[in-house]
C-alpha cells in the first residue's frame, strides 16, 4: 500500500492525515481536522467525515508523485461499540453517533469520497493510541506496553510487541479498563473529566465548565488536593494490572495528560511504594498519535497477526 491515511474519530471531531509507512511520520500539509456533531443524522456525520478525509486525499494527490491507479488505504481509529472486523458501527445507548447504528462505514462513506480506489481497515481508538505511542517511543526498550487515555472517558490498551492483547489471564476482559470496578463504581467515573468537575464542585461549591484545564489553572489547595486524590486513585487502580501484565512501559495520553505537572510525580511515587518502577511516557498529542497507530494497520505483518482477532465491542 503506497499511501496510507490515518483517521481518528473522536466524540466531537475527526482528524485525518497521510502517513509515511517507512518512518511513521505524518506527511507535511496532509493533516486536517474538523468538528463533528455526534448527535446529527447519518448523512450529516458521514458527509463531514468525507469532507475531512477528502482534504487529505487531495493534499496527497497534489503534493506527491501519487499514481492515481494506486489504492489508498484508509485506516480508522474508531471508538466502540463497533464491529472492527466488518466495519459496522454499533453505537447505541452511548450518546454519540447513534444515527450510525448498524451502518457499514465503508459503504456509507464511499459515495462521498473523491476517489473510489480505496480500502478500509478499523481498530479500536485506545488500541490505535497504544500502537502509535509504541511506534513513537522506540528509544525505550519495551515489549509489553499499557496505554491509557484520560479525557471525557477512560481508554486503555494492552500491547505485546505492538499487538493489542484482549484475551488471556494477564489482561482484563476485552483489554478494557473503563468498565472495571473501582471504589464505589467503575473506573470510567474516576479517571475522566467529569470526576474532576464533580470533585471541584464538591470541594468549593463552584460549578466549572472548562474541564480539567480550567481546574489546573486555579492554583489553590482544593486543586492540589483533587490532583493528589486523582494520582492516588490512578496508581491504586493501575498497580495490579501493571503487575499482572508485567508491563515495561506505561503511556498516558488524553486531555488530562496535559496537566501532568500536577499528578505525574505522585503517580510515580505511589507506584514505587508498591515496588513498581517502570517508565511512564506522557503523549500530549493524542489525535496524531492515534492516526499513526491506525496507519500501522497497513503494515501487512501486523495486519496478519490481528485481523482474525479484531474485537467486536
N, C-alpha and C positions, 0 to 999 in steps of 0.2 A: 504494500500500500504506500504509494509515493507521498500522498498528502493525507494527514490526519487532522480532523477538527475535534477539539475537546469542548464539550458543552457542560456547563454547570447550571443545574436547575435548583434555584432556591425557593423559599416560600413566597418571596415577593420580587424575584429578579431572575434574569437569565444572563449568563456570560458565555462568550464563545471566542475561541482563538485557534489558530493553526499552530501545530507543534512540530518541531524538528525531531524526527524519530531517532536521529543519530546522537544528539546531545540532550534531548528532552528539554529544550528551551522554546519559549513561545516566539514565533516569528514576529519581527517588528511590524507594527501597524496592522496587525490582524486581530487584535483584541477589541471586542465590542461588548457592551453591557447595556441592559435596559430594565426598567421596572415593569413588573407584570402584576395585574390584578388577579390573584389566585381564585377569586370568587366569581370571575367573569364566565361568560359562556365558552363552550368548547371552541367555537370559531375564533373568538377574540383571543383566547390564550394561544391557540396554535398559530394564528397569524403573527402574533407578537414574537413567538419563538422563531418562526421562519424569518421574520424581519431581521433579527439579530444574527442568525446563522447565515443568512444571505449576505450580510455585510462582510462577514469573514470570508465566505466563498469568493465574493467579488474582489476582495483585497488580495486573496491568494492568486487569483487569475491575473490580476493587473500588475502584481509586483514580483512575479516569478516566471520561470520558463515552464509553466504548467502546461502539460499536454491535455487538451480537452477530452481526449479519448480515455484518460486515466480515471479510475474510480476514486471518489473521495470518501474516505472512511469518516463517519460521524459517530463519536463515542460520547455517551451521556453519563454524567454523574447525576444520578436520579434518586430523590428521596423515596421512601416507601410510604404506604404499601404499594408494591409493584412486582409484576412478574418479569424478572430480569432476563430470563431466557427467551420468552416470547415477545417481550417489549410491550406488554399490555398493562396499562395503568389500572390500579385497583384502589384509587383514592376514594375513600368513603368513611364518613364519620370523623374525619381529621381536620375539617375546616379549611381545606386548601385543595384546589384543582379538582373538586368533586364532579365538575362537568366532564371530566375526562375518564370517569369510571368506566371500565371495561372497553376502553378505546385503545386500538393499536396505534402507538405513537408514530411508527414508521409510515403506516398507511395514511394517517391523518396529515402528516407533515409533507409528504412527498409532492402533492399537487401545488404546494405553495413555495417550494424551493426553486432556485434559479437554475438548477440542473437536476436531471433525473438519474444521472450516473453516480449514485451514492449507495453506500451500505451503512447499516446501523448496528451498534452494539451498546449494551446498557450494563451499568453496575451501580450498586448502592452508593450514595453520596459519601457516607462515612468511610467506606472501603476505598473509594477513589482518593479521598483526602489522605488516607493512610498510605496508599501506594505512592501518591505524589510526594508525600513527606519523606518516604523511604528513598525515593529517587534523588531528592534534594539533599539528603543527609548522608551522602556517600562517604564523607570523611569520618563518620562514626561507624565502627565495625559492629553492626547489629543485624542479626538474622531474625530475631523474634521481637517484633515491634507492637506496642499497643498505641493506637492513635485515637485521641478523643477530640471532639469539637464541643465547645461551650458557648452557647448563644441562646437563641429562642428555644432551642431544645438541646438535648444531650446525646450526641452521636458517638459511636465507638466502633473500632475495628481491631481485630487481632490478625497480625500478619506474620507468616513464617516464610522468609526469603521472598517477600513481597506478595505471597499468595494469601488472600483472605481465608481465615480459618473460621468456619461457622459451626462445626460439629466436633465433638470429642470431649474427653473427660477434663481437658486442661483449659477449655473455654466455656463461657456461659452459653446458654441456648441461643442459637442463631447468631452468635458472636456479637450480640447486642447487650448494652448495659442500661439503656434508658428505662426499661421496664422492670429492672431487678429491684427487689425490696431494699429499702434503706430507711432506718429510723421508723417514723410513723407512716411512711408512704412508699413511693418509688423514687428511684434516683433522679428521674427527669424533673421532679418537683424540688430538688435541692441544687441541681447543677445547671440552672438555666436563668435567664434574665428575670423571669417572674419571681424567683426566690429572692433575688436582691431587692427588687421593688417592694415585695411583701415585708422583708426584714427591715428595710429602711422606714417604711410606714409604721411598722410596729414599734420601732425604736424611737422615732422622732415625732410621729403623728402627721408627718408630711407625705403627700402623695406626689410622686415624680412620674414623668412620662418619658424622660430622655434615656432611659436604660442605664446600663452599668457604667457607661462613660460619664454620665451626669453624676452618678453617685461617687465615682472615683475622683472627680474633680473637686468634691467637697472634702476638705481636709479637716476632719474633726474626729472626736472619739468614737462617735457612732459608726462612721465609715470604717475606721480601723478595726473596730470590733466585728463588724459584719464580714470584712475580708478575712480576719483571723478565724472566724467561725467557718467560713467557706473553705479555707485551707485545711482546717481540722477535719471537716466532713469529707472533703475530697480525698485526702490521704487515707482516712479511715476506710472509706468505701473501696478505693482502688487497691489497697495493700494486698488483700487475699487474691485478687485477680492477677496482680503482678507476680506474686509468688507462684501461683498455680500454673501460669503460662511460662514462667521462668524468663520473663521479658528482659531484653538487653537495652531497650530504649523506650521512653515514653514521649510521644509527640502530642503537643497540645495546640489546637487552633480554635477559631471562632472569635466572635467579638469580645468575649470576656477575657480571652488571652491577651488582648491589647492592654489590659490593666495588670500585667504580670508583676510589675514592681510592688504591688500591694499584697500578693499572695504566694508567689513562686518560692521565695526563700523559706517561708513557713511550711509549704508542702514538702520541700526537700528535707527540712529538719525533722518534720513529723515522720517521713518515711525512714529516715536514718535511725530514728528512735525505735523503729520496728525491724532494724537490721536490713533495710532495703536501700541499696545505694546504686542507682542507675542514672545515666544521663537523661536529662529532660530537655527537649528541644521545643522552643516556642516558635510557631509559624503564624505570623500575623495576617498574611495574605492568603486566606483560606480558599477563596474562589479560584485564584490562579493555580494554587497547589492541587485543587480538585480537578481542574482542567488538565494539568499534567498527568495526574493519575488516571483519568478517564482515557487519555490518548494511548496509554500503555495497553489498552485492550486490543490495539492493533499490532502489538508485539506478538507474533504468532506463537512463539513458545509459551508465553504467558497465557494466551487465549486457550491453547490446547489443554492447559492444566486446569483451567477454571470453567470452561464453557459448559461442561456437563453437570456442574455442581452449583450453578448460579442459584441463589436463594430466591424464593417467592414469598415475600412478606411485606 
